[in-house]
Structures are given as structure tokens and as C-alpha cells.
Amino acid sequence: MSQENVETIRTVFEVFNREGFEATVPFLTPDTVWYPFPEWPGDSEYHGPAGARRQVAEWTENFDDYRWEVDDVIESGEAVVLLARHTGRIKGAGTRVEQRISAVFTDFDGEGRTGRAWFFLSWEEAREKADSL
């Protein structure tokens, strides 16, 4: 099951980059909870697909050509750790930005959907989170 979860997360980000967030909603459980990185100025939790949609909109509203460049997806017990870089161009300025980002996904339902996701601005924080679960 764990390798299936790894492949699910790889697929989610391929779909996101190709088709946008709405195409990834089928990969979320109805009661999904997302926890943005600790430095996030918005809410500390986003509930359900509507909450995830709101977080993504807040996250990407200042960028054009926003993408996740996946470096690695790692199984860690019951969790899946994503190590990536998000990239985009600042709206109005066109300046390209790139930053490391990571996530930990858990509570997979066996139908290719994830129930919880924690996001971090460093790869180390994601590894620490996965080790603590």
C-alpha cells in the first residue's frame, strides 16, 4: 500500500502542473485537513476540498506559471514525504522565483485519496514531521 501512496502523490503533482488544482480534488478525502507551513500568515488549518481550494488560491494568487517541481517522494512509515521546489513568476513583475518546499501526506483511504497534509518551507522540517508520526 505504501508504494501506491508514493505513486499517488507523484501523480497529484503531475496533474496539478498539467491541469491545475481542480483536477487534483479527486485525490482528497471529503474530510481532508491541510496544515500550511508554520510561517503562513493565513489560517493554521484548512478543512475539506473547499478549504484546500482556498489555501491554494491564497498561496498562488500572486504568481503566474506556478508549479511544483518534484525532487523526490519518499515513503516514511504510514506517511509520504514530498521534497520539491515551487516555482512561478511574480504577477505584474514577471520575476521568476523558486523556493524549496515539502509536504507530509497521511491518512490515505485506500482509494487513492489523502486525508491530511502538512506543508513546510524546508525539507528537514518535513522529514522531522514524518519521523514524529
C-alpha positions as CSV (number, residue, x, y, z in Angstrom):
1,M,0.0,0.0,0.0
2,S,2.8,2.4,0.8
3,Q,4.3,2.3,-2.7
4,E,0.8,3.0,-4.1
5,N,0.6,6.1,-1.8
6,V,4.0,7.3,-3.1
7,E,2.7,6.9,-6.7
8,T,-0.5,8.7,-5.8
9,I,1.5,11.8,-4.5
10,R,3.7,11.8,-7.7
11,T,0.5,11.7,-9.8
12,V,-1.1,14.5,-7.8
13,F,1.7,16.9,-8.6
14,E,1.9,15.9,-12.2
15,V,-1.8,16.5,-12.5
16,F,-1.6,19.9,-10.7
17,N,1.2,21.1,-13.0
18,R,-0.7,19.9,-16.1
19,E,-4.3,20.7,-15.3
20,G,-4.4,22.9,-12.1
21,F,-5.7,22.4,-8.6
22,E,-9.3,21.4,-9.5
23,A,-8.1,18.3,-11.3
24,T,-6.4,17.2,-8.0
25,V,-9.6,17.3,-5.9
26,P,-10.4,13.6,-6.5
27,F,-7.2,12.8,-4.7
28,L,-8.6,14.4,-1.4
29,T,-10.8,12.7,1.1
30,P,-14.0,14.7,1.9
31,D,-12.7,15.4,5.4
32,T,-9.1,16.3,4.4
33,V,-7.2,18.7,6.6
34,W,-4.3,20.8,5.3
35,Y,-1.8,22.5,7.6
36,P,0.2,25.2,5.8
37,F,3.8,25.9,6.7
38,P,4.2,27.4,10.1
39,E,5.2,30.8,8.7
40,W,1.9,31.1,6.7
41,P,0.1,34.3,7.5
42,G,-3.4,32.8,6.9
43,D,-5.3,30.1,8.7
44,S,-3.5,27.3,10.5
45,E,-5.8,24.6,9.2
46,Y,-7.9,24.3,6.0
47,H,-10.7,21.7,6.1
48,G,-12.2,19.7,3.2
49,P,-11.7,20.2,-0.5
50,A,-13.1,23.7,-0.2
51,G,-10.5,24.6,2.4
52,A,-7.7,23.2,0.3
53,R,-9.0,25.1,-2.7
54,R,-9.0,28.3,-0.6
55,Q,-5.5,27.7,0.6
56,V,-4.2,27.0,-2.9
57,A,-5.9,30.2,-4.1
58,E,-4.3,32.3,-1.3
59,W,-1.0,30.6,-2.0
60,T,-0.9,31.1,-5.7
61,E,-2.8,34.4,-6.2
62,N,0.4,36.5,-6.6
63,F,2.1,34.2,-9.2
64,D,1.8,33.3,-12.8
65,D,3.1,29.9,-14.1
66,Y,3.0,28.4,-10.6
67,R,4.4,24.8,-10.5
68,W,5.7,22.2,-8.1
69,E,9.0,20.7,-9.4
70,V,9.2,17.3,-7.6
71,D,12.6,16.3,-6.5
72,D,11.7,13.2,-4.5
73,V,8.7,11.3,-3.0
74,I,9.7,9.1,0.0
75,E,7.8,6.5,2.0
76,S,8.2,7.1,5.7
77,G,6.1,4.6,7.7
78,E,2.5,5.5,7.1
79,A,3.4,8.9,5.7
80,V,4.6,10.0,2.3
81,V,7.1,12.9,2.2
82,L,7.3,15.2,-0.8
83,L,10.6,17.1,-1.4
84,A,10.1,19.7,-4.1
85,R,10.6,23.3,-5.2
86,H,7.7,25.6,-6.1
87,T,8.3,28.0,-8.9
88,G,6.5,30.8,-10.6
89,R,6.7,34.3,-11.8
90,I,5.5,37.3,-9.7
91,K,2.4,38.8,-11.2
92,G,3.0,42.2,-12.8
93,A,6.8,41.9,-12.4
94,G,7.5,38.7,-14.3
95,T,10.3,37.9,-11.9
96,R,10.9,34.2,-11.6
97,V,11.0,32.8,-8.0
98,E,11.9,29.3,-6.8
99,Q,11.9,28.0,-3.2
100,R,12.3,24.6,-1.6
101,I,9.0,23.3,-0.2
102,S,8.0,20.0,1.3
103,A,4.9,18.2,2.5
104,V,3.9,15.2,4.5
105,F,0.8,13.3,3.5
106,T,-1.0,10.8,5.7
107,D,-4.4,9.2,6.3
108,F,-4.7,7.6,2.9
109,D,-8.1,5.9,2.4
110,G,-7.1,3.0,0.2
111,E,-8.9,4.7,-2.8
112,G,-6.0,6.9,-3.8
113,R,-7.0,9.8,-1.6
114,T,-5.1,11.5,1.2
115,G,-6.7,12.9,4.3
116,R,-4.0,15.1,5.9
117,A,-1.2,17.2,4.6
118,W,1.4,19.3,6.4
119,F,3.5,21.8,4.3
120,F,6.9,23.2,5.2
121,L,9.5,25.6,3.7
122,S,12.4,23.2,4.3
123,W,12.9,19.6,3.5
124,E,14.3,19.0,7.0
125,E,11.0,20.0,8.7
126,A,9.1,17.5,6.6
127,R,11.4,14.7,7.5
128,E,11.1,15.6,11.2
129,K,7.3,15.7,11.0
130,A,7.2,12.3,9.3
131,D,9.5,10.8,11.9
132,S,7.2,12.2,14.7
133,L,4.1,10.5,13.3
